[in-house]
Amino acid sequence: MEKKETRNRQIHFLVNESEEELIKKKMQEAGINSMAAYMRKMAIDGYTIKLDLTDMREAVRLLRINSNNLNQYARRANETGSIYVADIKELQKSQEEIWQMMKGILGRLVEI
């Protein structure tokens, strides 16, 4: 097991009031609550990225719904020995909508 390195060095610098407010605003935008963590991240990497994954959550929700529907259709097919063309077309349409949503999400991620 690797030994955890202790942070025992301090770096100190001063900012004016407007700079502090700007730093706090950027921390909030990045979703980072700790000033030390934010300053360390910025000093080491020079940038932070906060992704809005709202549409990704929606795509996952739709995939779950589609998976549940597919399972229901498979169960019905196993019980009755038949499936309905309309059900298959509905699944295909849902799948295409999800695919288009995912293409849009991936396209925006590539631009980052």
C-alpha positions as a Markdown table, in Angstrom:
| # | Residue | x | y | z |
|---|---|---|---|---|
| 1 | Met | 0.0 | 0.0 | 0.0 |
| 2 | Glu | 1.4 | 3.4 | -1.0 |
| 3 | Lys | 2.0 | 5.9 | 1.8 |
| 4 | Lys | -0.2 | 9.0 | 1.6 |
| 5 | Glu | 1.9 | 12.1 | 1.0 |
| 6 | Thr | 1.4 | 14.8 | 3.6 |
| 7 | Arg | 0.9 | 18.4 | 2.5 |
| 8 | Asn | 3.3 | 20.3 | 4.7 |
| 9 | Arg | 4.3 | 23.2 | 2.5 |
| 10 | Gln | 2.4 | 26.5 | 2.4 |
| 11 | Ile | 2.1 | 28.9 | -0.4 |
| 12 | His | 0.7 | 32.3 | 0.5 |
| 13 | Phe | -0.4 | 35.2 | -1.7 |
| 14 | Leu | -2.6 | 38.2 | -1.4 |
| 15 | Val | -5.6 | 39.3 | -3.6 |
| 16 | Asn | -7.8 | 42.3 | -3.6 |
| 17 | Glu | -11.5 | 42.1 | -2.9 |
| 18 | Ser | -12.6 | 42.0 | -6.5 |
| 19 | Glu | -10.1 | 39.3 | -7.3 |
| 20 | Glu | -11.3 | 37.2 | -4.3 |
| 21 | Glu | -14.9 | 37.6 | -5.5 |
| 22 | Leu | -13.9 | 36.5 | -9.0 |
| 23 | Ile | -12.1 | 33.5 | -7.6 |
| 24 | Lys | -15.1 | 32.5 | -5.6 |
| 25 | Lys | -17.4 | 32.9 | -8.6 |
| 26 | Lys | -15.1 | 30.7 | -10.7 |
| 27 | Met | -15.0 | 28.1 | -7.9 |
| 28 | Gln | -18.8 | 28.0 | -7.7 |
| 29 | Glu | -19.0 | 27.7 | -11.5 |
| 30 | Ala | -16.6 | 24.7 | -11.3 |
| 31 | Gly | -18.5 | 23.1 | -8.5 |
| 32 | Ile | -15.5 | 23.2 | -6.1 |
| 33 | Asn | -16.2 | 24.2 | -2.5 |
| 34 | Ser | -12.7 | 24.2 | -1.1 |
| 35 | Met | -10.6 | 27.2 | -1.8 |
| 36 | Ala | -7.4 | 25.1 | -1.2 |
| 37 | Ala | -8.5 | 22.4 | -3.6 |
| 38 | Tyr | -9.4 | 25.0 | -6.3 |
| 39 | Met | -6.2 | 26.9 | -6.0 |
| 40 | Arg | -4.1 | 23.7 | -6.0 |
| 41 | Lys | -6.0 | 22.5 | -9.1 |
| 42 | Met | -5.5 | 25.8 | -10.9 |
| 43 | Ala | -1.9 | 26.1 | -10.0 |
| 44 | Ile | -1.0 | 22.6 | -11.1 |
| 45 | Asp | -3.3 | 22.1 | -14.1 |
| 46 | Gly | -4.1 | 25.7 | -15.1 |
| 47 | Tyr | -7.7 | 25.0 | -15.8 |
| 48 | Thr | -10.8 | 23.3 | -14.5 |
| 49 | Ile | -13.6 | 21.8 | -16.5 |
| 50 | Lys | -17.2 | 21.5 | -15.3 |
| 51 | Leu | -19.4 | 19.5 | -17.6 |
| 52 | Asp | -23.1 | 20.0 | -17.6 |
| 53 | Leu | -24.3 | 16.4 | -18.0 |
| 54 | Thr | -28.0 | 17.1 | -17.8 |
| 55 | Asp | -28.7 | 15.8 | -21.3 |
| 56 | Met | -26.5 | 12.7 | -20.6 |
| 57 | Arg | -28.7 | 11.9 | -17.6 |
| 58 | Glu | -31.8 | 12.3 | -19.8 |
| 59 | Ala | -30.2 | 9.9 | -22.4 |
| 60 | Val | -29.5 | 7.4 | -19.6 |
| 61 | Arg | -33.1 | 7.7 | -18.4 |
| 62 | Leu | -34.4 | 7.1 | -21.9 |
| 63 | Leu | -32.1 | 4.1 | -22.3 |
| 64 | Arg | -33.5 | 2.6 | -19.1 |
| 65 | Ile | -37.1 | 3.1 | -20.4 |
| 66 | Asn | -36.1 | 1.5 | -23.7 |
| 67 | Ser | -34.5 | -1.4 | -22.0 |
| 68 | Asn | -37.5 | -2.0 | -19.8 |
| 69 | Asn | -39.8 | -1.9 | -22.9 |
| 70 | Leu | -37.5 | -4.3 | -24.7 |
| 71 | Asn | -37.6 | -6.7 | -21.8 |
| 72 | Gln | -41.4 | -6.5 | -21.7 |
| 73 | Tyr | -41.6 | -7.2 | -25.4 |
| 74 | Ala | -39.3 | -10.2 | -25.1 |
| 75 | Arg | -41.3 | -11.5 | -22.2 |
| 76 | Arg | -44.5 | -11.2 | -24.2 |
| 77 | Ala | -42.9 | -12.9 | -27.2 |
| 78 | Asn | -41.8 | -15.8 | -25.0 |
| 79 | Glu | -45.2 | -16.1 | -23.4 |
| 80 | Thr | -47.3 | -15.8 | -26.6 |
| 81 | Gly | -44.9 | -16.9 | -29.2 |
| 82 | Ser | -45.6 | -13.7 | -31.2 |
| 83 | Ile | -44.6 | -10.0 | -31.3 |
| 84 | Tyr | -46.2 | -7.0 | -32.9 |
| 85 | Val | -44.5 | -5.1 | -35.7 |
| 86 | Ala | -45.8 | -1.8 | -34.2 |
| 87 | Asp | -43.9 | -2.6 | -30.9 |
| 88 | Ile | -40.7 | -3.2 | -32.8 |
| 89 | Lys | -41.1 | 0.0 | -34.8 |
| 90 | Glu | -41.7 | 1.9 | -31.6 |
| 91 | Leu | -38.5 | 0.5 | -30.1 |
| 92 | Gln | -36.6 | 1.3 | -33.2 |
| 93 | Lys | -37.9 | 4.9 | -33.1 |
| 94 | Ser | -37.0 | 5.3 | -29.5 |
| 95 | Gln | -33.5 | 3.9 | -30.1 |
| 96 | Glu | -32.9 | 6.3 | -33.0 |
| 97 | Glu | -34.0 | 9.3 | -30.8 |
| 98 | Ile | -31.5 | 8.2 | -28.1 |
| 99 | Trp | -28.8 | 7.7 | -30.7 |
| 100 | Gln | -29.3 | 11.2 | -32.1 |
| 101 | Met | -29.2 | 12.6 | -28.6 |
| 102 | Met | -26.0 | 10.8 | -27.8 |
| 103 | Lys | -24.4 | 12.0 | -31.1 |
| 104 | Gly | -25.2 | 15.6 | -30.0 |
| 105 | Ile | -23.7 | 15.1 | -26.6 |
| 106 | Leu | -20.5 | 13.5 | -28.0 |
| 107 | Gly | -20.2 | 16.3 | -30.5 |
| 108 | Arg | -20.3 | 18.9 | -27.8 |
| 109 | Leu | -17.8 | 16.9 | -25.7 |
| 110 | Val | -15.3 | 16.8 | -28.6 |
| 111 | Glu | -15.4 | 20.7 | -28.8 |
| 112 | Ile | -14.2 | 21.0 | -25.2 |
